[in-house]
Amino acid sequence: MTTQSDLDLARNVIRTEREALEKLEQAIGPSMEQAVNAILATDRHVIVAGVGKSGHIGQKIAASLASTGTPSFFLHPTEASHGDLGMIVPGSVVIAISYSGESRELIDLLRYCKGNAIPLIGMTRARESTLGRYADVLLEMPTVPEACPNGLAPTSSTTMALALGDALTIVLMARRGFSREDFGSRHPGGKLGRTLQTAGDYVNDQTDPLPLTGSDASFAQLVIAVSEGRKGCVGIVDGNGQLIGMVTDGDLRRAMLAGRTEAGALEVMTPHPRTIDPAARMMTVIKSFSENRISNAFVVDEAGKPLGLIDMKDLLAEGYV
């Protein structure tokens, strides 16, 4: 059962870490720009290193950098001492994280960087520490109390390191002009990446035949085409293969209720249906479907020929919505 003291302690943790971030915000100075310039000056990887909780933060920073236009990977300092220092090639930039600046597992890495003229960006609170002295660029964090009641478990310090890494990542993104499209190309498996995909790319992956029929199709042929296509619609194309209309299952029901079962495709179809440009982003398509209450639409090329069909039910099943 949660007691008031539990809530007070939890709130104090948040308060302590928030105050640490406020101090970090005030501490940001010219060294941030120096770190950004050092990274932008290389076409090699940025290598992030740290041990313990700083290592976990380092892995997140490396992942954030890599996904936003700065090639990066995480290197564990202990593995570095046993051969993985070879991953650091001339031109690389290393970011080393240690709040105390005295993590002994970092020593071999620091010496290697110094001996091979590898630019080293240090993230620590202690300018006079081993890491502080080895760093070519020092992103100095303020000395703050940990939120842990014993003042031991990394809490405020790791929150600051994470925020500092995010700040560096976002400044690099801005300097590179990294766009939503760039982000989406690096996140094809996530929902955001899928919504940044183009309609053309989406339909390129389709293998089922398109539900299409000619303009001379009879009512019975329309019913069969809609049924076999399993998309609730069929596109009507002319002799040149251009989309000139669309018939939905709703159109067929209305025609049947009106006794128009002898009508052909040209009489039943909706002429000039709403279509999708192959270059349109899927997020734009989804928004259009929602705002206009559309269930599906054909993607057509510049000549008006169907390339594929986007169906709302498929988007729901595939996690786009």
C-alpha positions as CSV (number, residue, x, y, z in Angstrom):
1,M,0.0,0.0,0.0
2,T,1.4,3.4,-1.0
3,T,1.9,5.7,2.0
4,Q,2.3,9.5,2.0
5,S,6.0,9.1,2.8
6,D,6.4,7.0,-0.4
7,L,4.8,9.8,-2.4
8,D,6.9,12.4,-0.8
9,L,10.1,10.5,-1.5
10,A,9.1,9.9,-5.1
11,R,8.3,13.6,-5.6
12,N,11.6,14.5,-4.0
13,V,13.5,12.4,-6.5
14,I,11.8,14.2,-9.3
15,R,12.5,17.6,-7.7
16,T,16.1,16.8,-7.0
17,E,16.7,15.7,-10.6
18,R,14.8,18.7,-12.0
19,E,17.0,21.0,-10.0
20,A,20.1,19.2,-11.3
21,L,18.9,19.8,-14.9
22,E,18.3,23.5,-14.1
23,K,21.9,23.8,-13.0
24,L,23.1,21.9,-16.0
25,E,21.2,24.3,-18.3
26,Q,23.0,27.2,-16.7
27,A,26.3,25.5,-17.1
28,I,26.1,25.0,-20.8
29,G,28.8,27.1,-22.4
30,P,31.1,27.4,-25.4
31,S,32.4,23.9,-25.0
32,M,29.1,22.6,-26.5
33,E,29.9,24.4,-29.7
34,Q,33.4,23.1,-29.6
35,A,32.2,19.5,-29.2
36,V,29.7,20.0,-32.1
37,N,32.5,21.4,-34.3
38,A,34.8,18.6,-33.5
39,I,32.2,16.0,-34.5
40,L,31.2,17.8,-37.6
41,A,34.8,18.0,-38.7
42,T,35.1,14.2,-39.1
43,D,33.7,11.8,-41.5
44,R,34.5,8.9,-39.2
45,H,32.4,7.4,-36.4
46,V,31.8,9.0,-33.0
47,I,32.5,6.5,-30.3
48,V,30.8,6.7,-26.9
49,A,32.3,5.0,-23.9
50,G,31.4,4.7,-20.2
51,V,31.0,2.1,-17.5
52,G,28.2,1.2,-15.1
53,K,25.2,3.5,-15.3
54,S,27.3,5.9,-17.4
55,G,27.7,3.1,-19.9
56,H,24.0,2.6,-20.2
57,I,23.6,6.3,-20.8
58,G,26.4,6.1,-23.3
59,Q,24.6,3.4,-25.3
60,K,21.5,5.6,-25.5
61,I,23.6,8.6,-26.7
62,A,25.3,6.6,-29.3
63,A,22.0,5.3,-30.6
64,S,20.5,8.7,-30.7
65,L,23.5,10.1,-32.6
66,A,23.4,7.3,-35.1
67,S,19.7,7.7,-35.8
68,T,19.9,11.4,-36.3
69,G,22.7,11.7,-38.9
70,T,25.9,11.2,-36.8
71,P,27.4,7.7,-37.4
72,S,28.2,6.4,-33.9
73,F,28.6,3.3,-31.8
74,F,29.1,2.4,-28.1
75,L,32.5,0.9,-27.0
76,H,32.8,-0.7,-23.6
77,P,36.0,0.4,-22.0
78,T,36.9,-3.0,-20.6
79,E,36.5,-4.6,-24.1
80,A,38.5,-1.7,-25.4
81,S,41.4,-2.7,-23.2
82,H,41.3,-6.2,-24.7
83,G,41.6,-5.4,-28.3
84,D,38.6,-3.3,-29.2
85,L,40.7,-0.1,-29.2
86,G,41.3,-1.1,-32.8
87,M,37.8,0.1,-33.5
88,I,39.0,3.7,-33.0
89,V,40.6,4.7,-36.2
90,P,42.4,8.1,-37.1
91,G,39.7,10.7,-37.5
92,S,37.3,9.2,-35.0
93,V,35.9,11.3,-32.2
94,V,35.5,9.7,-28.7
95,I,33.0,10.8,-26.1
96,A,33.9,9.5,-22.6
97,I,31.4,9.7,-19.7
98,S,32.3,9.5,-16.1
99,Y,30.6,11.8,-13.5
100,S,33.6,11.4,-11.1
101,G,36.1,11.5,-14.0
102,E,38.0,8.7,-12.3
103,S,36.5,5.5,-13.6
104,R,39.7,3.3,-13.8
105,E,38.3,1.2,-16.7
106,L,38.6,4.3,-18.9
107,I,42.3,4.9,-18.4
108,D,43.6,2.7,-21.3
109,L,41.0,4.4,-23.6
110,L,42.1,7.9,-22.5
111,R,45.8,7.1,-23.0
112,Y,45.1,5.6,-26.4
113,C,43.2,8.7,-27.5
114,K,46.0,11.0,-26.3
115,G,48.7,8.9,-27.9
116,N,47.0,8.7,-31.3
117,A,45.7,12.2,-31.5
118,I,42.0,11.1,-31.3
119,P,39.8,14.0,-30.3
120,L,38.3,13.3,-26.9
121,I,35.1,14.9,-25.6
122,G,34.8,14.4,-21.8
123,M,31.5,14.5,-19.9
124,T,32.3,14.8,-16.2
125,R,31.8,17.1,-13.2
126,A,35.5,17.2,-12.3
127,R,37.7,19.4,-14.5
128,E,40.8,18.3,-12.5
129,S,40.0,14.6,-12.7
130,T,41.8,12.1,-15.0
131,L,39.0,12.4,-17.6
132,G,38.9,16.2,-17.2
133,R,42.6,16.5,-17.8
134,Y,42.7,14.2,-20.8
135,A,39.7,15.7,-22.5
136,D,40.3,18.0,-25.5
137,V,36.7,19.3,-25.1
138,L,35.1,19.2,-21.6
139,L,31.3,19.2,-21.3
140,E,31.4,19.9,-17.6
141,M,28.4,18.9,-15.5
142,P,27.7,20.7,-12.2
143,T,28.2,18.9,-8.9
144,V,24.7,18.1,-7.6
145,P,23.3,15.7,-5.0
146,E,22.1,12.3,-6.2
147,A,18.4,11.7,-5.6
148,C,19.2,8.4,-3.8
149,P,18.6,8.7,0.0
150,N,22.1,7.4,0.6
151,G,23.6,9.8,-2.0
152,L,25.2,6.8,-3.8
153,A,23.0,5.4,-6.6
154,P,23.6,7.4,-9.9
155,T,20.3,9.3,-10.4
156,S,20.8,13.0,-10.8
157,S,24.2,12.5,-12.4
158,T,22.9,10.1,-15.1
159,T,19.9,12.3,-15.8
160,M,22.2,15.2,-16.5
161,A,24.4,13.0,-18.7
162,L,21.4,11.8,-20.7
163,A,20.2,15.4,-21.1
164,L,23.6,16.6,-22.1
165,G,23.8,13.9,-24.7
166,D,20.4,14.8,-26.0
167,A,21.4,18.4,-26.2
168,L,24.5,17.5,-28.2
169,T,22.5,15.3,-30.5
170,I,19.8,17.9,-31.2
171,V,22.4,20.7,-31.9
172,L,24.1,18.3,-34.4
173,M,20.8,17.6,-36.0
174,A,20.2,21.3,-36.5
175,R,23.6,21.9,-37.8
176,R,23.4,19.1,-40.3
177,G,19.9,20.2,-41.5
178,F,18.6,16.7,-40.6
179,S,15.0,16.5,-41.8
180,R,11.9,14.4,-40.9
181,E,12.5,12.5,-44.1
182,D,16.1,11.7,-43.1
183,F,14.8,10.5,-39.7
184,G,12.2,8.3,-41.4
185,S,14.7,6.7,-43.6
186,R,16.6,5.5,-40.6
187,H,13.5,4.3,-38.8
188,P,11.7,2.2,-41.4
189,G,10.5,-0.3,-38.8
190,G,8.8,2.1,-36.4
191,K,5.4,3.7,-36.7
192,L,7.0,7.1,-37.3
193,G,9.2,5.8,-40.0
194,R,6.3,4.1,-41.7
195,T,4.3,7.3,-41.8
196,L,7.2,9.1,-43.3
197,Q,7.3,6.5,-46.1
198,T,6.0,7.6,-49.5
199,A,2.9,6.2,-51.0
200,G,5.0,5.0,-53.9
201,D,7.3,3.0,-51.7
202,Y,4.3,1.6,-49.8
203,V,2.6,0.2,-53.0
204,N,5.9,-1.1,-54.4
205,D,5.7,-3.8,-51.7
206,Q,2.3,-4.9,-52.8
207,T,2.1,-8.3,-54.5
208,D,-1.6,-8.9,-54.9
209,P,-3.1,-7.9,-58.2
210,L,-4.9,-4.6,-58.3
211,P,-8.7,-4.7,-58.4
212,L,-9.2,-3.2,-61.9
213,T,-11.6,-3.7,-64.7
214,G,-12.3,-2.1,-68.0
215,S,-14.9,0.6,-68.7
216,D,-17.0,-1.9,-70.6
217,A,-17.6,-4.1,-67.6
218,S,-21.1,-5.2,-66.9
219,F,-22.8,-5.0,-63.5
220,A,-22.2,-8.7,-62.9
221,Q,-18.5,-8.3,-63.7
222,L,-18.3,-5.3,-61.3
223,V,-19.7,-7.5,-58.5
224,I,-17.2,-10.2,-59.2
225,A,-14.3,-7.8,-59.4
226,V,-15.2,-6.1,-56.1
227,S,-15.6,-9.5,-54.5
228,E,-12.4,-11.0,-55.8
229,G,-10.4,-7.9,-55.1
230,R,-11.4,-8.1,-51.3
231,K,-10.8,-4.3,-51.0
232,G,-14.4,-3.2,-51.2
233,C,-13.7,-1.4,-54.5
234,V,-12.6,-1.8,-58.1
235,G,-10.9,0.8,-60.3
236,I,-12.2,1.5,-63.8
237,V,-9.6,2.0,-66.5
238,D,-9.9,3.1,-70.1
239,G,-8.2,1.5,-73.1
240,N,-4.9,3.3,-72.2
241,G,-4.9,1.9,-68.7
242,Q,-5.7,5.3,-67.1
243,L,-7.9,5.4,-64.1
244,I,-11.2,7.1,-65.0
245,G,-13.4,6.0,-62.2
246,M,-14.0,3.8,-59.1
247,V,-16.8,1.6,-58.0
248,T,-17.2,0.7,-54.3
249,D,-19.4,-2.0,-52.7
250,G,-21.6,0.9,-51.6
251,D,-22.1,2.0,-55.2
252,L,-23.2,-1.5,-56.1
253,R,-25.6,-1.7,-53.2
254,R,-27.2,1.6,-54.1
255,A,-27.5,0.6,-57.7
256,M,-29.2,-2.7,-56.7
257,L,-31.6,-0.9,-54.4
258,A,-32.5,1.4,-57.3
259,G,-33.1,-1.6,-59.6
260,R,-30.1,-0.6,-61.9
261,T,-28.6,-4.0,-62.2
262,E,-28.3,-3.7,-65.9
263,A,-26.1,-0.6,-65.6
264,G,-22.5,-0.9,-66.8
265,A,-19.3,0.4,-65.3
266,L,-19.5,3.9,-66.8
267,E,-23.0,4.4,-65.2
268,V,-22.2,3.0,-61.8
269,M,-18.7,4.4,-61.2
270,T,-17.7,7.6,-59.5
271,P,-15.8,9.5,-62.2
272,H,-12.4,11.2,-61.4
273,P,-12.0,9.6,-58.0
274,R,-9.7,10.9,-55.4
275,T,-6.2,9.6,-56.1
276,I,-2.8,9.7,-54.4
277,D,0.5,11.0,-55.7
278,P,3.4,8.5,-55.3
279,A,5.5,11.1,-53.6
280,A,2.9,11.8,-50.9
281,R,4.0,10.8,-47.4
282,M,1.9,8.1,-45.7
283,M,1.2,10.5,-42.8
284,T,-0.4,12.9,-45.3
285,V,-2.4,10.0,-46.8
286,I,-3.6,8.8,-43.4
287,K,-4.7,12.4,-42.5
288,S,-6.6,12.8,-45.8
289,F,-8.3,9.4,-45.3
290,S,-9.4,10.5,-41.8
291,E,-10.5,14.0,-42.6
292,N,-12.4,13.0,-45.8
293,R,-13.7,9.6,-44.4
294,I,-12.1,7.7,-47.2
295,S,-11.6,3.9,-47.0
296,N,-9.2,3.5,-49.9
297,A,-7.7,5.2,-52.9
298,F,-5.5,4.4,-55.8
299,V,-1.9,5.6,-56.2
300,V,-1.4,6.8,-59.8
301,D,1.6,7.9,-61.8
302,E,1.9,11.1,-63.9
303,A,0.0,9.5,-66.7
304,G,-2.9,8.6,-64.5
305,K,-2.2,4.9,-64.5
306,P,-2.8,3.0,-61.2
307,L,0.4,1.8,-59.4
308,G,-1.3,0.4,-56.3
309,L,-4.1,0.8,-53.8
310,I,-4.0,2.0,-50.2
311,D,-6.7,0.6,-48.0
312,M,-7.5,1.9,-44.5
313,K,-8.1,-1.6,-43.2
314,D,-4.6,-2.6,-44.3
315,L,-3.1,0.4,-42.7
316,L,-4.8,-0.5,-39.4
317,A,-3.6,-4.1,-39.7
318,E,0.0,-3.1,-40.5
319,G,0.3,-0.6,-37.6
320,Y,0.3,2.6,-39.7
321,V,-2.7,3.9,-37.7
